[in-house]
Amino acid sequence: MNPDREPERPRALRIEIAPRTIGYVLLVAAGVWMIVQLSAVLVVILVALVLAGTLDPLVQWLERRGLRRGRALILLFLAITAAIGAILLLTVPPLISQLMHLIEDAPKTRDNIVRSLHGYPWAKPIVQAVKAIPVNDLVVRAGNGLIGYSEQILTVIGYTITTVVLAIYLLVDPVRARGMLYAVVPRNHHVKLARILLELKTIVGGYMRGQLITSISIGVFVFALLTAFRVEDALALALFAAMTDIIPFIGGYIASVPVIAAVAGSGSAAVIGVTAIMILYQEFESRILVPRVYGRVLRLPPAIVLIALLVGGMLMGILGALLALPIAAGIQMVVRELRVELPGESPSSDATRQRDEKAEGIYERLAEGATAADAGVIAGELAQQFKADEKQGGAVTAEMPAIVSSELSGGPQDNLPAAAVEPDDK
């Protein structure tokens, strides 16, 4: 080493961040902050969309029977209101009566438990815990709890009314509502947007039908079970079980509590038997009925179903658990429709890309000069035709524009130009 040579200075490491990157980070942070602040509004919009997507097929069915859309909506909401009122009248009074009966008998039940466990050394902790239960002032504590939650109850009622009003607006004029969405989305993505909306409608409809099937199943099962034990108010308890079954994870167990309490007068053997039967039914529903009902429509693996329910429940409680499955299925569908290539998946085929390009070409010719609302109608009709064509094993053909133009107008239409697209090679 040369002693006269100056030692090399350590090189300084400079990290430069482009201003554009900083801007993107700030925009993302602002977006996340805004989503957190507007979470309640987003939940209202999401629930309103689910409600509108559920009721829209019923409104269309009434329209096909000759009713105008406004009258169909009024008739549908009157029927729903009457059904909810009837269910509440049938279920709430018997449940309150049963609850008051349990509260009145709580001191006697506690004394019986203490007396039966007295004399067993291993049961001393249990006896002490049972004695510490304040059963004498349960009514007062329950009343104070309701007063403490009164503000939250009023808030929930306000959000519910807002959600229903928004859903009615979306149902009254669906073309204009979709037109607002199509107005902010570039036209070269309108066909994909229409396919996404069509698939979302299928997912929401299938999910709600699944909820209806599982609720009816447990309602019929509970009614038959309680009728076999000759329990009074069997219908009310069955309706309560049907309503609470929509809550994932704990809904069936909530429904089981009044069912087990209703047979308490028949002896300990009946209580043990009914408890075992309700647990077995929950296993049947979760392992056999639910996968069969939701599997085909939602297309979610069992692991994703469990994770989605856990995440939804942790983020938004019961409401999050209720919306978890359709949201997870919707995200999976959107990723698929946008041709996002996830790790481990094979890339999209050339045939799929060609089909998308042809669909966009047809749409551009049909929607030339159309307003956003009319463009949404055209894109929706195209998406339906493409879906029907795919189910039949066909492809996008040159006759597709003429078919869509005819369906949009109810017959031949001159103001929508027909596109000339080369047919696929077979």
C-alpha positions as CSV (number, residue, x, y, z in Angstrom):
1,M,0.0,0.0,0.0
2,N,1.3,3.4,-0.9
3,P,1.6,5.5,2.2
4,D,1.4,8.8,0.2
5,R,-2.0,7.8,-1.3
6,E,-5.0,9.3,0.3
7,P,-7.4,6.7,1.7
8,E,-10.6,6.3,-0.3
9,R,-13.6,8.0,1.2
10,P,-16.7,5.9,1.7
11,R,-19.2,6.5,-1.0
12,A,-22.4,8.2,0.1
13,L,-25.6,6.4,-0.6
14,R,-28.2,8.8,-1.9
15,I,-31.9,7.8,-2.1
16,E,-34.0,10.1,-4.2
17,I,-37.8,9.9,-4.3
18,A,-39.5,11.3,-7.4
19,P,-42.1,14.0,-6.7
20,R,-44.6,11.9,-8.6
21,T,-44.1,9.0,-6.2
22,I,-44.6,11.3,-3.2
23,G,-47.8,12.6,-4.8
24,Y,-49.1,9.0,-5.3
25,V,-48.3,8.1,-1.7
26,L,-50.1,11.2,-0.5
27,L,-53.1,10.5,-2.7
28,V,-53.3,6.9,-1.4
29,A,-53.1,8.1,2.2
30,A,-55.8,10.7,1.6
31,G,-58.0,8.1,-0.1
32,V,-57.6,5.7,2.9
33,W,-58.3,8.5,5.3
34,M,-61.4,9.5,3.4
35,I,-62.7,5.9,3.2
36,V,-62.3,5.5,7.0
37,Q,-64.1,8.8,7.6
38,L,-66.9,7.9,5.2
39,S,-67.2,4.3,6.2
40,A,-70.8,4.7,7.4
41,V,-71.8,6.4,4.2
42,L,-70.1,3.6,2.2
43,V,-71.9,1.0,4.2
44,V,-75.3,2.7,3.5
45,I,-74.5,2.8,-0.2
46,L,-73.4,-0.8,-0.3
47,V,-76.4,-2.1,1.6
48,A,-78.7,0.0,-0.7
49,L,-77.1,-1.5,-3.8
50,V,-77.6,-5.0,-2.3
51,L,-81.2,-4.2,-1.5
52,A,-81.9,-2.8,-4.9
53,G,-80.2,-5.7,-6.7
54,T,-82.3,-8.1,-4.6
55,L,-85.7,-6.4,-5.3
56,D,-85.1,-5.4,-8.9
57,P,-85.9,-8.9,-10.3
58,L,-89.2,-8.8,-8.4
59,V,-90.0,-5.4,-9.8
60,Q,-89.3,-6.5,-13.3
61,W,-91.5,-9.6,-12.8
62,L,-94.4,-7.3,-11.8
63,E,-93.7,-5.1,-14.8
64,R,-94.0,-8.1,-17.1
65,R,-97.4,-8.7,-15.5
66,G,-98.6,-5.3,-16.7
67,L,-97.8,-3.0,-13.7
68,R,-96.0,0.2,-14.1
69,R,-92.7,0.4,-12.3
70,G,-93.9,3.0,-9.7
71,R,-96.9,0.9,-8.8
72,A,-94.9,-2.2,-8.7
73,L,-92.5,-0.6,-6.3
74,I,-95.4,0.6,-4.1
75,L,-97.0,-2.8,-4.1
76,L,-93.7,-4.6,-3.3
77,F,-92.7,-2.4,-0.4
78,L,-96.3,-2.6,1.0
79,A,-96.0,-6.4,0.9
80,I,-92.6,-6.3,2.5
81,T,-93.8,-4.0,5.2
82,A,-96.8,-6.1,5.9
83,A,-94.7,-9.3,6.1
84,I,-92.2,-7.7,8.5
85,G,-95.0,-6.4,10.7
86,A,-96.7,-9.8,10.8
87,I,-93.5,-11.5,11.7
88,L,-92.8,-9.0,14.5
89,L,-96.3,-9.4,15.9
90,L,-96.0,-13.2,15.8
91,T,-92.5,-13.4,17.3
92,V,-91.9,-10.4,19.7
93,P,-94.8,-10.9,22.2
94,P,-94.1,-14.6,22.8
95,L,-90.3,-14.0,23.1
96,I,-90.9,-11.2,25.6
97,S,-93.3,-13.4,27.6
98,Q,-90.7,-16.3,27.6
99,L,-87.9,-13.9,28.6
100,M,-90.0,-12.5,31.5
101,H,-90.8,-16.0,32.6
102,L,-87.1,-16.9,32.6
103,I,-86.3,-13.7,34.6
104,E,-89.0,-14.5,37.2
105,D,-87.8,-18.0,37.6
106,A,-84.1,-17.1,37.7
107,P,-83.7,-17.0,41.5
108,K,-85.5,-20.3,41.8
109,T,-83.3,-21.8,39.1
110,R,-80.2,-20.5,40.7
111,D,-81.1,-22.0,44.1
112,N,-81.9,-25.4,42.4
113,I,-78.5,-25.4,40.7
114,V,-76.7,-24.5,44.0
115,R,-78.6,-27.2,45.9
116,S,-77.9,-29.9,43.3
117,L,-74.1,-29.1,43.3
118,H,-73.8,-28.7,47.0
119,G,-71.6,-31.4,48.6
120,Y,-69.3,-31.9,45.6
121,P,-65.8,-30.6,46.3
122,W,-65.0,-30.1,42.6
123,A,-68.2,-28.0,42.2
124,K,-67.3,-25.3,44.8
125,P,-66.0,-22.8,42.2
126,I,-69.1,-23.3,40.1
127,V,-71.4,-22.8,43.1
128,Q,-69.6,-19.6,44.1
129,A,-69.9,-18.3,40.5
130,V,-73.6,-19.1,40.4
131,K,-74.3,-17.5,43.7
132,A,-72.5,-14.3,42.5
133,I,-75.0,-13.9,39.5
134,P,-77.2,-10.9,40.3
135,V,-80.4,-12.5,39.2
136,N,-82.6,-10.3,41.6
137,D,-82.1,-7.1,39.6
138,L,-81.9,-8.4,36.1
139,V,-84.9,-6.3,34.9
140,V,-83.4,-3.1,36.3
141,R,-80.0,-3.9,34.7
142,A,-81.7,-4.7,31.3
143,G,-83.6,-1.5,31.4
144,N,-80.5,0.6,32.1
145,G,-78.7,-1.2,29.3
146,L,-81.5,-0.3,26.9
147,I,-81.4,3.3,27.9
148,G,-77.6,3.4,27.4
149,Y,-78.0,2.0,23.9
150,S,-80.9,4.3,23.0
151,E,-78.7,6.7,21.1
152,Q,-77.1,4.0,19.0
153,I,-80.5,2.4,18.3
154,L,-81.8,5.8,17.0
155,T,-78.7,6.1,14.8
156,V,-79.2,2.6,13.4
157,I,-82.9,3.5,12.6
158,G,-81.8,6.7,10.8
159,Y,-79.3,4.8,8.7
160,T,-81.9,2.2,7.9
161,I,-84.4,4.8,6.7
162,T,-81.7,6.4,4.6
163,T,-80.7,3.1,3.1
164,V,-84.3,2.2,2.1
165,V,-84.8,5.7,0.6
166,L,-81.6,5.3,-1.5
167,A,-82.6,1.8,-2.6
168,I,-86.0,3.1,-3.7
169,Y,-84.3,5.9,-5.7
170,L,-82.1,3.3,-7.4
171,L,-85.2,1.2,-8.2
172,V,-87.4,4.0,-9.5
173,D,-84.9,5.1,-12.2
174,P,-82.3,2.4,-12.7
175,V,-81.3,3.7,-16.2
176,R,-80.4,7.1,-14.8
177,A,-78.6,5.6,-11.8
178,R,-76.5,3.4,-14.0
179,G,-75.9,6.4,-16.4
180,M,-74.2,8.3,-13.6
181,L,-71.8,5.4,-13.2
182,Y,-71.2,5.0,-17.0
183,A,-70.6,8.8,-17.2
184,V,-67.5,8.6,-15.0
185,V,-66.0,5.4,-16.6
186,P,-64.2,5.6,-19.9
187,R,-66.2,4.2,-22.8
188,N,-63.6,1.6,-23.7
189,H,-64.4,0.0,-20.4
190,H,-68.2,0.1,-20.6
191,V,-68.6,-3.5,-21.8
192,K,-66.5,-4.8,-19.0
193,L,-68.4,-2.6,-16.6
194,A,-71.7,-4.0,-17.9
195,R,-70.4,-7.6,-17.5
196,I,-69.4,-6.8,-13.9
197,L,-72.8,-5.3,-13.0
198,L,-74.5,-8.3,-14.6
199,E,-72.4,-10.7,-12.6
200,L,-72.9,-8.7,-9.4
201,K,-76.6,-8.9,-9.9
202,T,-76.3,-12.7,-10.3
203,I,-74.1,-12.9,-7.1
204,V,-76.4,-10.8,-5.0
205,G,-79.5,-12.6,-6.2
206,G,-78.0,-16.0,-5.6
207,Y,-76.8,-14.9,-2.1
208,M,-80.2,-13.7,-1.1
209,R,-81.8,-16.8,-2.4
210,G,-79.4,-18.9,-0.4
211,Q,-80.2,-16.9,2.7
212,L,-83.9,-17.5,2.1
213,I,-83.4,-21.2,1.6
214,T,-81.3,-21.6,4.8
215,S,-83.7,-19.5,6.9
216,I,-86.8,-21.4,5.6
217,S,-85.0,-24.7,6.3
218,I,-84.2,-23.9,10.0
219,G,-87.6,-22.4,10.5
220,V,-89.4,-25.6,9.3
221,F,-87.0,-27.7,11.3
222,V,-87.6,-25.8,14.5
223,F,-91.3,-25.7,14.0
224,A,-91.4,-29.5,13.5
225,L,-89.2,-30.1,16.5
226,L,-91.2,-27.9,18.9
227,T,-94.5,-29.3,17.6
228,A,-93.2,-32.8,18.5
229,F,-92.6,-31.6,22.0
230,R,-96.0,-29.9,22.1
231,V,-94.5,-26.5,22.8
232,E,-96.8,-23.4,22.7
233,D,-95.8,-20.6,20.4
234,A,-93.9,-23.0,18.2
235,L,-94.5,-20.9,15.1
236,A,-93.2,-17.7,16.8
237,L,-90.0,-19.5,17.8
238,A,-89.6,-21.0,14.3
239,L,-89.9,-17.5,12.8
240,F,-87.3,-16.1,15.3
241,A,-85.0,-19.0,14.3
242,A,-85.5,-18.2,10.6
243,M,-84.6,-14.5,11.2
244,T,-81.5,-15.0,13.3
245,D,-80.2,-17.7,11.0
246,I,-79.0,-15.0,8.6
247,I,-76.3,-14.1,11.1
248,P,-73.1,-16.1,10.2
249,F,-71.5,-18.2,12.9
250,I,-73.7,-17.3,15.8
251,G,-77.1,-17.0,14.3
252,G,-78.0,-20.7,14.7
253,Y,-76.9,-20.7,18.3
254,I,-78.9,-17.6,19.1
255,A,-81.9,-19.3,17.6
256,S,-81.2,-22.4,19.7
257,V,-81.4,-20.6,23.1
258,P,-85.2,-19.9,23.1
259,V,-85.8,-23.4,21.6
260,I,-83.9,-25.1,24.4
261,A,-85.6,-22.9,27.0
262,A,-89.0,-23.7,25.6
263,V,-88.6,-27.4,26.3
264,A,-87.1,-26.9,29.8
265,G,-90.5,-27.8,31.4
266,S,-90.3,-31.3,29.8
267,G,-87.3,-32.3,32.0
268,S,-83.6,-32.4,31.7
269,A,-83.7,-35.3,29.2
270,A,-85.7,-33.1,26.8
271,V,-83.2,-30.2,27.3
272,I,-80.2,-32.4,26.6
273,G,-81.9,-34.0,23.6
274,V,-83.0,-30.7,22.0
275,T,-79.5,-29.2,22.6
276,A,-77.9,-32.2,20.8
277,I,-80.4,-32.0,17.9
278,M,-79.8,-28.2,17.4
279,I,-76.0,-28.7,17.4
280,L,-76.3,-31.5,14.9
281,Y,-78.5,-29.3,12.7
282,Q,-75.9,-26.5,12.8
283,E,-73.3,-28.9,11.6
284,F,-75.6,-30.1,8.8
285,E,-76.3,-26.6,7.7
286,S,-72.7,-25.4,7.8
287,R,-71.1,-28.4,6.3
288,I,-73.7,-29.7,3.8
289,L,-76.5,-27.1,3.1
290,V,-74.5,-23.9,2.9
291,P,-71.8,-25.2,0.5
292,R,-74.4,-26.6,-1.8
293,V,-76.6,-23.5,-1.7
294,Y,-73.8,-20.9,-2.1
295,G,-71.1,-22.9,-3.9
296,R,-72.4,-22.6,-7.5
297,V,-73.3,-18.9,-7.4
298,L,-70.5,-17.4,-5.3
299,R,-67.8,-19.8,-6.5
300,L,-65.8,-19.4,-3.3
301,P,-63.7,-22.1,-1.8
302,P,-64.5,-23.1,1.8
303,A,-61.3,-21.5,3.1
304,I,-62.1,-18.2,1.5
305,V,-65.6,-18.3,2.9
306,L,-64.3,-18.7,6.4
307,I,-61.7,-16.0,6.0
308,A,-64.2,-13.6,4.5
309,L,-66.6,-14.1,7.3
310,L,-63.9,-13.6,9.9
311,V,-62.6,-10.4,8.3
312,G,-66.1,-9.0,7.8
313,G,-67.1,-9.7,11.4
314,M,-63.9,-8.1,12.7
315,L,-64.3,-5.0,10.6
316,M,-68.0,-4.3,10.8
317,G,-69.5,-6.8,13.2
318,I,-72.7,-8.6,12.3
319,L,-73.3,-6.4,9.2
320,G,-69.8,-7.1,8.0
321,A,-70.3,-10.8,8.4
322,L,-73.6,-10.6,6.5
323,L,-71.9,-8.7,3.5
324,A,-68.7,-10.6,3.6
325,L,-69.6,-13.4,1.2
326,P,-71.1,-11.3,-1.6
327,I,-68.3,-8.8,-1.3
328,A,-65.6,-11.6,-1.5
329,A,-67.4,-13.2,-4.5
330,G,-67.7,-9.7,-6.1
331,I,-64.0,-9.0,-5.7
332,Q,-63.1,-12.4,-7.2
333,M,-65.5,-11.8,-10.1
334,V,-64.1,-8.3,-10.8
335,V,-60.6,-9.6,-10.8
336,R,-61.6,-12.3,-13.3
337,E,-63.5,-9.9,-15.6
338,L,-60.7,-7.3,-15.6
339,R,-58.3,-10.1,-16.8
340,V,-56.0,-9.5,-13.8
341,E,-53.4,-12.2,-13.9
342,L,-52.8,-13.3,-10.3
343,P,-49.6,-15.3,-9.3
344,G,-49.9,-19.0,-10.1
345,E,-52.7,-18.5,-12.7
346,S,-52.3,-19.0,-16.4
347,P,-52.5,-15.9,-18.5
348,S,-55.6,-15.0,-20.5
349,S,-55.8,-16.8,-23.8
350,D,-55.7,-15.1,-27.2
351,A,-59.3,-16.1,-27.8
352,T,-60.4,-14.3,-24.7
353,R,-58.6,-11.1,-25.7
354,Q,-60.0,-11.3,-29.2
355,R,-63.5,-11.7,-27.8
356,D,-63.1,-8.6,-25.6
357,E,-61.8,-6.6,-28.6
358,K,-64.7,-7.6,-30.7
359,A,-67.2,-6.8,-28.0
360,E,-65.6,-3.3,-27.6
361,G,-65.7,-2.8,-31.3
362,I,-69.4,-3.7,-31.5
363,Y,-70.2,-1.4,-28.5
364,E,-68.3,1.5,-30.0
365,R,-70.4,1.3,-33.2
366,L,-73.7,0.9,-31.4
367,A,-73.1,3.6,-28.7
368,E,-71.7,6.2,-31.1
369,G,-73.3,9.5,-30.2
370,A,-75.4,8.0,-27.4
371,T,-75.8,9.6,-23.9
372,A,-74.3,8.0,-20.9
373,A,-77.7,6.5,-19.8
374,D,-78.4,5.1,-23.3
375,A,-74.8,3.8,-23.5
376,G,-75.4,2.0,-20.3
377,V,-78.5,0.4,-21.7
378,I,-76.6,-0.7,-24.8
379,A,-73.7,-2.1,-22.8
380,G,-76.1,-4.0,-20.6
381,E,-77.9,-5.6,-23.5
382,L,-74.6,-6.5,-25.1
383,A,-73.4,-8.1,-21.9
384,Q,-76.5,-10.2,-21.6
385,Q,-76.2,-11.3,-25.2
386,F,-72.5,-12.2,-24.7
387,K,-73.3,-14.2,-21.6
388,A,-76.1,-16.1,-23.3
389,D,-73.8,-16.7,-26.3
390,E,-71.1,-18.0,-24.1
391,K,-73.5,-20.4,-22.3
392,Q,-74.5,-21.9,-25.6
393,G,-70.8,-22.4,-26.5
394,G,-70.9,-19.8,-29.3
395,A,-68.8,-16.7,-29.9
396,V,-69.2,-13.1,-30.8
397,T,-70.7,-13.0,-34.3
398,A,-71.6,-10.5,-36.9
399,E,-75.3,-10.9,-36.1
400,M,-74.8,-9.7,-32.5
401,P,-75.3,-5.9,-33.2
402,A,-78.5,-6.5,-35.1
403,I,-79.9,-8.7,-32.3
404,V,-79.0,-6.1,-29.7
405,S,-80.5,-3.3,-31.7
406,S,-83.7,-5.2,-32.2
407,E,-84.0,-5.9,-28.4
408,L,-83.3,-2.3,-27.5
409,S,-86.2,-1.1,-29.6
410,G,-88.5,-4.0,-29.6
411,G,-88.0,-4.4,-33.3
412,P,-85.8,-3.2,-36.2
413,Q,-84.0,0.0,-35.4
414,D,-82.4,2.4,-37.8
415,N,-80.7,4.9,-35.6
416,L,-78.2,2.4,-34.1
417,P,-75.7,1.3,-36.8
418,A,-75.0,-2.4,-37.2
419,A,-71.4,-3.4,-36.9
420,A,-69.7,-5.7,-39.3
421,V,-67.5,-8.1,-37.3
422,E,-65.7,-11.0,-38.8
423,P,-67.0,-14.3,-37.4
424,D,-64.7,-16.5,-35.3
425,D,-63.0,-19.3,-37.1
426,K,-64.4,-22.6,-35.9
